[in-house]
Amino acid sequence: MQGKGAFFYLLTSLLFVLLAYPVFEKVPWSGKMLALLFSGILVAGAYVTSRESRIRFIISISLAVPTVLFLWTDQLTPQKSSWSFFLDVISYSFMVAFTFYTAVCVLLHLMKARKVTADILAGAACAYFLLGLSWTMLYLLLDLVQPGSFIFAEHFAQISPNKWSVFNYYSFVTLTTLGYGEITPVTSRAQSFAILEAVTGVLFTALLISRLVGMYLYQLKEGNSVKE
């Protein structure tokens, strides 16, 4: 991750998923478009980890390749097929593992940084978006294996029929602790996940962002000392 702009491609792919997918959400091939966008994240994530160490790159590839394979196999398999449920479970599981792993790798790199640069700031944004997407996939997986874990406000369910969009919205609302209330976790496991994500969002701001601000202020102080 030492090269200039190492996080640029990953941040771009993450923003593209969040901003571009709603445009294609209601077309018949929206699932394939989402798979394509996520494939971009997987490639960019593997590229980012490859610049850190060979071991992390091998682990990343070991997670990314099966994720892509199961993701596209799931998209090309008829939804009424008996294999559809198992492919959904496997592909969501691999996506959860990959996004969480990549987020951890990025966070470890940021915690070792000694200087705040534009690339480091991009990395912090990547880590935050990856955490949000990780919890999105985890909620989708939970809703799949334990239906009824969440209840939805009637008007919200009618406006937002797409489950990925619904849980992605819920994930980032929870991560930022906004809590608008259109989606409510009702099982103990769903509530535990919501608590953990909210705490993750608070700790991200309290620990990582405060550290970056402290590093930047130190840089300014050192720069003034040199000029003097």
URURCOR-V186808 format. One record per helix or strand. SS is the DSSP state (H for helix, E for strand). FROM is the first residue (numbers start at 1). TO is the last residue. If there is no record, write none. Layout:
ss: (SS,SS)
from: (FROM,FROM)
to: (TO,TO)
This chain:
ss: (H,H,H,H,H,E,H,H,E,H)
from: (8,30,54,84,118,150,154,163,183,188)
to: (24,50,76,112,145,152,159,175,185,227)
